[in-house]
Amino acid sequence: MKIIIEPHTLKRVTERGANENDIIDVINSGFNITAKKGRFAKAKIYDYNKNRNSKFYEQKRIEVNYTIENDIIVTITVYVFYGKWD
């Protein structure tokens, strides 16, 4: 399916420590998570092993919320969490 990344999503992804390629990767190979209001969401956990805001994190979890309109995925927003998941 074609993926349209909305400007709001691009702005947020940069602020939160990810990029456009991460969004596409999460949509294509992430796992499904619960979303609200008839939307869809996927997440993926990446090894990070870096400092962010002066704190070290082993992993980051990227979540992408989106809709599907006429067989086109349209992003709504992206969240990035830092920590350790099993």
Contacts in CASP RR format, 6 or more apart in sequence:
PFRMAT RR
TARGET T0000
AUTHOR 0000-0000-0000
METHOD contacts of the structure
MODEL  1
MKIIIEPHTLKRVTERGANENDIIDVINSGFNITAKKGRFAKAKIYDYNK
NRNSKFYEQKRIEVNYTIENDIIVTITVYVFYGKWD
1 68 0 8 1.000
1 71 0 8 1.000
1 72 0 8 1.000
1 73 0 8 1.000
2 71 0 8 1.000
2 72 0 8 1.000
2 73 0 8 1.000
3 23 0 8 1.000
3 24 0 8 1.000
3 27 0 8 1.000
3 72 0 8 1.000
3 73 0 8 1.000
3 75 0 8 1.000
4 72 0 8 1.000
4 73 0 8 1.000
4 74 0 8 1.000
4 75 0 8 1.000
5 20 0 8 1.000
5 23 0 8 1.000
5 24 0 8 1.000
5 75 0 8 1.000
6 74 0 8 1.000
6 75 0 8 1.000
6 76 0 8 1.000
8 76 0 8 1.000
8 77 0 8 1.000
9 23 0 8 1.000
9 64 0 8 1.000
9 75 0 8 1.000
9 76 0 8 1.000
9 77 0 8 1.000
9 78 0 8 1.000
10 20 0 8 1.000
12 77 0 8 1.000
12 78 0 8 1.000
13 19 0 8 1.000
13 20 0 8 1.000
13 22 0 8 1.000
13 23 0 8 1.000
13 78 0 8 1.000
13 80 0 8 1.000
16 78 0 8 1.000
16 79 0 8 1.000
16 80 0 8 1.000
17 52 0 8 1.000
17 60 0 8 1.000
17 80 0 8 1.000
18 60 0 8 1.000
18 62 0 8 1.000
18 78 0 8 1.000
18 80 0 8 1.000
22 46 0 8 1.000
22 62 0 8 1.000
22 78 0 8 1.000
23 62 0 8 1.000
23 64 0 8 1.000
23 75 0 8 1.000
23 78 0 8 1.000
25 44 0 8 1.000
26 42 0 8 1.000
26 43 0 8 1.000
26 44 0 8 1.000
26 62 0 8 1.000
26 63 0 8 1.000
26 64 0 8 1.000
26 78 0 8 1.000
27 42 0 8 1.000
27 64 0 8 1.000
27 66 0 8 1.000
27 73 0 8 1.000
27 75 0 8 1.000
29 44 0 8 1.000
30 42 0 8 1.000
30 43 0 8 1.000
30 44 0 8 1.000
31 42 0 8 1.000
31 43 0 8 1.000
31 44 0 8 1.000
32 40 0 8 1.000
32 41 0 8 1.000
32 42 0 8 1.000
33 41 0 8 1.000
33 42 0 8 1.000
33 43 0 8 1.000
33 63 0 8 1.000
34 41 0 8 1.000
35 41 0 8 1.000
35 65 0 8 1.000
38 67 0 8 1.000
39 65 0 8 1.000
39 66 0 8 1.000
39 67 0 8 1.000
39 76 0 8 1.000
40 65 0 8 1.000
40 66 0 8 1.000
40 67 0 8 1.000
40 68 0 8 1.000
41 63 0 8 1.000
41 64 0 8 1.000
41 65 0 8 1.000
41 66 0 8 1.000
42 63 0 8 1.000
42 64 0 8 1.000
42 66 0 8 1.000
43 61 0 8 1.000
43 62 0 8 1.000
43 63 0 8 1.000
43 64 0 8 1.000
44 61 0 8 1.000
44 62 0 8 1.000
45 59 0 8 1.000
45 60 0 8 1.000
45 61 0 8 1.000
45 85 0 8 1.000
46 59 0 8 1.000
46 60 0 8 1.000
46 61 0 8 1.000
46 62 0 8 1.000
47 58 0 8 1.000
47 59 0 8 1.000
48 57 0 8 1.000
48 58 0 8 1.000
48 59 0 8 1.000
48 60 0 8 1.000
48 82 0 8 1.000
48 83 0 8 1.000
49 56 0 8 1.000
49 57 0 8 1.000
49 58 0 8 1.000
50 56 0 8 1.000
50 57 0 8 1.000
51 57 0 8 1.000
52 82 0 8 1.000
55 82 0 8 1.000
57 82 0 8 1.000
57 83 0 8 1.000
57 84 0 8 1.000
58 83 0 8 1.000
58 84 0 8 1.000
59 82 0 8 1.000
59 83 0 8 1.000
59 84 0 8 1.000
59 85 0 8 1.000
60 80 0 8 1.000
60 81 0 8 1.000
60 82 0 8 1.000
60 83 0 8 1.000
61 80 0 8 1.000
61 81 0 8 1.000
61 82 0 8 1.000
61 83 0 8 1.000
61 85 0 8 1.000
62 78 0 8 1.000
62 79 0 8 1.000
62 80 0 8 1.000
63 78 0 8 1.000
63 79 0 8 1.000
63 80 0 8 1.000
63 81 0 8 1.000
64 75 0 8 1.000
64 77 0 8 1.000
64 78 0 8 1.000
65 75 0 8 1.000
65 76 0 8 1.000
65 77 0 8 1.000
65 78 0 8 1.000
65 79 0 8 1.000
66 73 0 8 1.000
66 74 0 8 1.000
66 75 0 8 1.000
66 76 0 8 1.000
67 73 0 8 1.000
67 74 0 8 1.000
67 76 0 8 1.000
68 74 0 8 1.000
END
